[in-house]
């Protein structure tokens, strides 16, 4: 491994767990984002450093697999490291461990965006070579977006809130995961827990917009989700989730 991983401690506090005492999917996404941001800062390519150059990081895709959820009160650590780059994105892997046991894995793709033009900058032209060294991943890198069924079976609308907005002044990735989970039918929510998800972030959304979260079952315990902006129908994110018995 070219760059030593960052090991960041976390605890599943009461405000980060769901009604069943399990770390919520948005909270898990927050842990990953926090660890990634701290490691980028230590490596000299954090948000502050990029903002000073008129650039920023934007999460483009993520795949997360939860072997077993972190439960209320458990102490965990997130290990993360840069894991390569393709033409337009830098990759980063994660492991979440409790007492040495790997309980979750993730791989993410990040785009460097020019703040003025809102266009991507090729990571290999910007980042040190050690940060784009290709290596094996803990999960398959997300590929093409899942196909959407013609008619969604479930949908729910939301207004963007101050809490949804990140330092780039657009909706943070964790909110899209939250909106996708919120539209899953109640019997699924009551009996099952999220086993894995893939998220494809397509367009940015700003404060004040209303969004429509749609979901359709595509197999046993699996759903495809689409989050669209109500005012213009623009698709903002597409997700695939799978659910298993608690």
C-alpha positions as CSV (number, residue, x, y, z in Angstrom):
1,X,0.0,0.0,0.0
2,X,1.6,3.2,-1.2
3,X,0.1,5.7,1.3
4,X,-0.4,4.5,4.9
5,X,-4.1,4.4,5.8
6,X,-5.7,6.9,8.2
7,X,-7.2,5.2,11.2
8,X,-10.0,7.4,12.7
9,X,-12.0,6.5,15.8
10,X,-15.7,6.8,16.0
11,X,-18.5,5.9,18.5
12,X,-22.1,5.0,17.7
13,X,-23.7,7.7,19.8
14,X,-27.5,7.8,20.5
15,X,-28.0,10.6,17.9
16,X,-26.3,8.4,15.1
17,X,-28.4,5.3,15.5
18,X,-31.9,4.5,14.2
19,X,-35.0,3.3,16.0
20,X,-33.5,-0.2,16.3
21,X,-30.2,0.9,17.9
22,X,-28.1,0.4,14.7
23,X,-25.8,3.0,13.1
24,X,-28.0,4.8,10.5
25,X,-26.9,4.7,6.8
26,X,-26.6,8.5,6.7
27,X,-24.4,8.4,9.9
28,X,-22.2,5.7,8.3
29,X,-21.9,7.9,5.2
30,X,-20.9,10.8,7.5
31,X,-18.2,8.7,9.1
32,X,-16.7,7.8,5.7
33,X,-16.8,11.4,4.6
34,X,-15.2,12.7,7.8
35,X,-12.4,10.2,7.6
36,X,-11.8,10.9,3.9
37,X,-11.7,14.7,4.6
38,X,-9.2,14.3,7.5
39,X,-6.9,12.1,5.5
40,X,-7.0,14.5,2.5
41,X,-6.1,17.4,4.9
42,X,-3.1,15.4,6.3
43,X,-2.0,14.7,2.7
44,X,-2.2,18.3,1.7
45,X,-5.1,18.0,-0.6
46,X,-8.0,18.8,1.7
47,X,-10.9,21.1,0.9
48,X,-9.2,24.2,2.3
49,X,-6.1,23.6,0.2
50,X,-8.2,23.0,-2.9
51,X,-10.5,26.0,-2.3
52,X,-7.4,28.2,-2.1
53,X,-6.7,27.0,-5.7
54,X,-10.3,27.6,-6.9
55,X,-11.0,23.8,-6.7
56,X,-13.0,21.4,-4.6
57,X,-13.8,17.7,-4.1
58,X,-17.1,16.3,-5.1
59,X,-18.2,12.7,-4.4
60,X,-19.3,11.1,-7.7
61,X,-20.0,7.4,-6.8
62,X,-19.9,5.2,-3.7
63,X,-20.4,1.5,-3.0
64,X,-20.9,0.4,0.6
65,X,-21.3,-3.1,2.0
66,X,-22.3,-3.6,5.6
67,X,-21.5,-7.1,6.9
68,X,-23.1,-6.3,10.2
69,X,-24.2,-2.9,11.5
70,X,-22.4,-1.0,14.3
71,X,-24.7,-0.9,17.3
72,X,-25.4,1.8,19.8
73,X,-22.5,2.4,22.1
74,X,-19.9,0.5,20.1
75,X,-16.6,2.0,19.4
76,X,-15.3,1.6,15.8
77,X,-12.5,2.8,13.7
78,X,-12.6,3.8,10.0
79,X,-9.5,3.0,8.0
80,X,-9.1,4.8,4.6
81,X,-6.5,5.3,1.9
82,X,-6.3,6.6,-1.7
83,X,-6.6,3.6,-4.0
84,X,-6.0,4.9,-7.6
85,X,-7.5,7.1,-10.3
86,X,-9.3,6.8,-13.6
87,X,-9.6,9.5,-16.3
88,X,-11.8,11.9,-14.2
89,X,-11.9,10.6,-10.7
90,X,-9.7,9.7,-7.8
91,X,-10.6,6.5,-5.8
92,X,-10.6,5.9,-2.1
93,X,-11.2,2.7,-0.1
94,X,-12.5,2.2,3.4
95,X,-12.8,-0.5,6.1
96,X,-14.9,0.0,9.2
97,X,-13.7,-2.2,12.1
98,X,-15.1,-3.0,15.6
99,X,-12.6,-4.7,17.9
100,X,-10.5,-5.8,14.9
101,X,-13.5,-7.2,13.0
102,X,-14.3,-5.7,9.6
103,X,-18.0,-4.8,9.7
104,X,-18.3,-2.6,6.6
105,X,-16.3,-1.8,3.4
106,X,-16.6,1.0,0.9
107,X,-15.1,2.3,-2.3
108,X,-15.7,5.8,-3.5
109,X,-14.9,7.9,-6.6
110,X,-14.2,11.6,-6.1
111,X,-14.0,14.4,-8.8
112,X,-12.0,17.5,-8.5
113,X,-14.1,20.4,-9.7
114,X,-13.1,23.9,-10.8
115,X,-15.3,26.2,-8.7
116,X,-15.6,28.9,-11.4
117,X,-16.4,26.7,-14.4
118,X,-18.0,23.8,-12.4
119,X,-16.0,21.5,-14.7
120,X,-13.9,18.5,-13.6
121,X,-10.1,18.6,-13.5
122,X,-8.2,15.4,-14.3
123,X,-6.8,14.1,-11.0
124,X,-3.5,12.8,-12.4
125,X,-2.7,16.3,-13.6
126,X,-3.3,17.7,-10.1
127,X,-2.5,15.2,-7.4
128,X,0.9,13.7,-6.3
129,X,1.6,10.4,-8.0
130,X,1.5,8.5,-4.7
131,X,-2.2,9.5,-4.3
132,X,-3.2,8.1,-7.6
133,X,-1.3,4.8,-7.5
134,X,-3.6,2.0,-8.6
135,X,-4.2,-0.8,-6.2
136,X,-6.8,-3.5,-5.4
137,X,-10.1,-2.4,-3.9
138,X,-12.1,-3.8,-1.0
139,X,-15.2,-3.8,-3.2
140,X,-15.8,-3.7,-7.0
141,X,-15.7,-0.1,-8.2
142,X,-19.2,1.1,-9.1
143,X,-19.9,0.7,-12.8
144,X,-22.9,1.9,-14.8
145,X,-26.1,3.3,-13.1
146,X,-28.8,0.7,-12.5
147,X,-31.7,0.7,-14.9
148,X,-34.9,2.5,-13.7
149,X,-38.3,0.7,-13.9
150,X,-40.7,2.7,-16.0
151,X,-43.1,3.4,-13.1
152,X,-41.9,3.8,-9.5
153,X,-43.9,2.0,-6.8
154,X,-43.1,4.4,-3.9
155,X,-42.3,8.1,-3.8
156,X,-42.0,10.9,-1.3
157,X,-41.1,14.6,-1.6
158,X,-38.7,16.5,0.7
159,X,-37.6,20.1,1.1
160,X,-33.8,20.7,1.3
161,X,-32.8,21.9,4.7
162,X,-29.9,23.9,6.1
163,X,-28.6,20.6,7.5
164,X,-28.5,19.1,4.0
165,X,-26.0,21.7,2.7
166,X,-22.2,21.0,2.9
167,X,-19.2,23.3,2.6
168,X,-19.6,23.4,-1.2
169,X,-23.1,24.9,-0.6
170,X,-24.9,21.9,-2.2
171,X,-26.7,18.9,-0.8
172,X,-24.3,16.5,0.9
173,X,-24.1,12.9,-0.2
174,X,-25.5,11.5,3.1
175,X,-28.8,13.3,2.5
176,X,-29.4,11.4,-0.8
177,X,-28.8,8.1,1.1
178,X,-31.3,9.3,3.8
179,X,-33.9,10.2,1.2
180,X,-33.5,6.9,-0.6
181,X,-34.0,4.9,2.7
182,X,-37.0,7.1,3.7
183,X,-39.1,5.9,0.7
184,X,-38.6,2.2,1.3
185,X,-42.0,0.6,2.4
186,X,-42.5,0.5,6.2
187,X,-42.7,-3.3,6.4
188,X,-39.1,-3.5,4.9
189,X,-37.9,-0.8,7.4
190,X,-39.5,-2.6,10.3
191,X,-38.2,-6.1,9.5
192,X,-34.9,-5.5,7.6
193,X,-31.7,-3.5,7.7
194,X,-29.6,-2.0,4.9
195,X,-27.1,-4.6,3.7
196,X,-25.5,-2.6,0.9
197,X,-26.0,0.4,-1.3
198,X,-24.5,2.0,-4.4
199,X,-25.0,5.7,-5.1
200,X,-24.4,7.6,-8.3
201,X,-24.4,11.4,-7.8
202,X,-25.5,13.1,-11.1
203,X,-26.2,16.8,-10.5
204,X,-25.9,19.2,-7.6
205,X,-28.9,20.4,-5.6
206,X,-29.0,23.7,-3.7
207,X,-30.8,24.9,-0.6
208,X,-34.5,25.8,-1.2
209,X,-35.2,23.1,-3.8
210,X,-37.8,20.4,-3.3
211,X,-36.8,16.8,-4.3
212,X,-38.8,13.7,-5.1
213,X,-37.4,10.4,-3.9
214,X,-38.7,7.4,-5.9
215,X,-38.1,3.6,-5.4
216,X,-39.0,0.4,-7.1
217,X,-38.4,-3.2,-6.0
218,X,-36.1,-5.1,-8.4
219,X,-35.7,-8.4,-6.6
220,X,-35.8,-10.0,-3.2
221,X,-35.0,-7.2,-0.8
222,X,-33.5,-4.9,-3.5
223,X,-34.6,-1.5,-4.7
224,X,-33.6,1.0,-7.4
225,X,-34.0,4.7,-6.4
226,X,-34.1,7.9,-8.2
227,X,-33.9,11.4,-6.6
228,X,-35.1,14.2,-8.9
229,X,-35.6,17.9,-8.4
230,X,-39.2,18.8,-8.5
231,X,-39.0,22.2,-10.2
232,X,-37.3,21.0,-13.4
233,X,-37.5,17.2,-13.2
234,X,-33.6,16.9,-13.2
235,X,-32.3,13.6,-11.9
236,X,-29.9,14.3,-9.0
237,X,-28.9,10.8,-7.9
238,X,-29.6,7.2,-8.6
239,X,-29.1,4.5,-6.0
240,X,-29.4,0.7,-5.6
241,X,-30.1,-0.7,-2.1
242,X,-30.3,-4.2,-0.7
243,X,-32.0,-5.2,2.6
244,X,-31.7,-8.3,4.8
245,X,-33.4,-9.5,7.9
246,X,-32.1,-8.0,11.1
